Amino acid sequence: MNRTADASLVARLEILDSCAVSDALDSLGLPPAVAGIAPLSLRKRIAGPVRTVKLGREKPAAGPVRHLGTAAIEAAAPGDVIVVAHSSGVECAGWGGVLSSAALIRGVSGVVVDGPARDVDEAAALGFPIFARSADPRTARGRVYEQDFDCRIEIAGLSVEPGDLVVADSTGVAFIPSASAAEIVRRAERVAARERLMVEALRRGERVTEVVGRDYEEMLDRLE
């Protein structure tokens, strides 16, 4: 997917939520949104192309140790979202305050950490969105190391590739494979549009049992 296509899809994705995208993924038999990763620094929906970081317990054998996340930040384009796989089980932060400042300066839209993050108040003061499973003040130094970046990672058992799209909000995080991004966004838009029509019907005085009963249960089967 090229950057021009990215920009068009991201603009459409930014007005969708993780629920509509998750429903669209469901309708195609793809893994739905990931639960349990929540906004820590501020409640702001983010969407964009993925830049990945993979953390682990093992210290890299060759070359100097690179501070986690720095290479991804330097490689990022404005609007990218950095996604950190930090599921090693080590209790420490996989993202911190200096990284938030550097990412904000670079134009990164936000970070999604499958694990803990720290310096949450600092990120909030900056206006930088951190989505993570928890907050943890313990440093990653000497505990976990960056294994790779811009590589395939797993988030909650879901494969995520650089260049995939992601939308994260207060409900969850939905990853969109780049190969089917256009179709998923199209279907998510249809979900959102149908739900708006249902709400309009309720406001006209129609009964919720009728509105939801006739539309909701089979809605995903009619997204073609």
N, C-alpha and C positions, 0 to 999 in steps of 0.2 A: 504494500500500500504506500503510495507516495504522499509527500507532505501536503500537497494541494488537496488530495482526497481526504487526508486526515483532517484538515482544517474544516472542510465542509461537514464531515460526519461529527466532529467534535462540537461544532456550533449547534448541531441538532441534538447531540447527546447531552449538552449542558442544560437543556430544559426538560430532560427526562429524569426520573428518579430510579433508584436501584430496583424498586419493585417492578416497574414496567419492563425494565431490561431483563430482570430475572424471569418474568413471565414469558418474554420473547425467547429467551434461552430455553425455557421449559418446552415451548411450543415446537422447537426444533430438536428436542431430545438431547440438548447440551446441558452440562452442569450449570445449575442456577447460581444465584448470588451467594457469597460467603457471609455467614453471620458471625457475630462476636468481635468484629473489628469496628471500633466506634471512634467518633471524633473526640479528641482529647483537648486540643487547644482552642478551637472555636467550631461552631456549627455552621459549616459552609460546604455546600456541595461542590465537589471537584470532578473534572472529567478531562481526559486527555490520553495521548499515547504513553505507553509504559516504557520506562527505563528500569531494568532489574538490577538487584544486588543480592548476592547469595552469601550468607554468613554461616560459620561453622566453628566447631571447637578446635580444629587442628590449625596450628600455625603453618602458613605456607612454607614449603621446603626451600623454594628458590627465590632469591631476590629479597629486597627489603620489605618489611611489613608496611602495607599501605593502609592508612586510616580508612576505616569502613565508610563507604558512601561517597568518598571524595572523587573517585574516577567517574562515577555515574553523574555527579553534579557537573563536572567539567565537560562531559560528553552531551549533556542534556541540551535540548532546544527549548526556547520559551514555550510554555504550555504543557511540557511533558510532566508526567507524574512518576515519581520514583517509588518503586515497589520493592520492599526488603523482605526476603525470606529469612526469618530469624526464629526457627522452630527447633533449635538444637536442645532446648530444655535448660540451658544455662540461664540463671536468673540475673539478667543485666539488660541495660538499654541497648537497642539496636539503632538508635538515632538520638541526636542531641542538639544542643542550642547553637553551637558554631555551624553545624551542618544546616540547620534551619536558616541561619543568616546567609550562608553561602548559596543555598538553593533559591532563596528569595531574590537575591541579587542576580542570579542567573535567569530568573523568570520562570522557575519551576512552579507548577500550580499547587503542589502539595506532595505529601509522602504517605504511603500506606505501609505499615509494618505488621507483618504476621508475627507478633511478639511484642515485648515492651518497648517504650520510648521514654526519654526523659527531657528535662528542661521545658516542661509543658507551659509554664507561666511565661517563660521567655518567648516561646513561639506565639503564644496568644498576644503578647504585647507587640510582636512584629506583624501580626495578622497572617501568620503562616499556618496553613492547615496540616495538622498531624492526625492521622487515623492509625490506631494501634489497638492491641488487645488489652494493654494495661499501661500504667505509668510505673516506672522503676528508676530510682535515683542512682542505682549502681552502674558504674562505668563498664564499658565493654573492654577496656584495656586489660590485657592479660587473661581475659575470659573467653571472648570470641574474636574471630578474625574474618576478614573478607576473603572468601574463597574465589569469587569471580564477580564480574558485572557484565551487563548486556548479554546475559546467557539465559537459557531456559531455567526456570525455577518452579517450585511447587508451593502453592499457597493453600493450606487446608486440604491437601491432596489433589488440588487442581493445577494442571500444567499451565504456566503463564510464560509467554515469549515476549522478548523485546519487540515493540511495534504493535502489540495488541492494544486495545483500548480498555479503559477502566472508567467507571463512574462510582464514586463513593459519597455516601450521605449518612444521615443519622440512623438509617435502618440497616445498612449493610454495604457491601462492596461487590460490584458485578464486573467480571472480566469478560471482554468480548474478543474472541479470536479474530485476528486481522482478516483471515480468509473469508469469513462470513459476516464481517462487521456491517456492511451496507444492509444486508437482509435483516440482521438482528435489530438495527436501529429502526428500520422501516416497520418491523413488527411491534417494537416497543412504542412507536408513535401511534400505531393503531390501537394498542392496549390503552394508552393514555387518552386517546380521543373517545374510545367507547366508554371509558369510565367517566369522562366529563359529561357525556350524554346521559349516563345513568344518574349522575348528580343533578343535572338539569331537570330530569323527569321527577326526581324527588322534590325539587323545589316547586314544581308545578302542582304538587299535591298527590302524585301517584304513590301507591303503597310500596314500602320497601320490599315486602315479600314478593310483589309482582315484578318490580324492576330488577331485583337481583335474581329472582327465580327464573325469569325468562332469558336473561343475558349472561349471568356470571359463570355458571358452572361449565358451559360449553364455549365460552368466549375464546379460549386458546385454540379450539379446534376450527375456528372460523377466521384465522388471521392470514390466510393465503391472499 
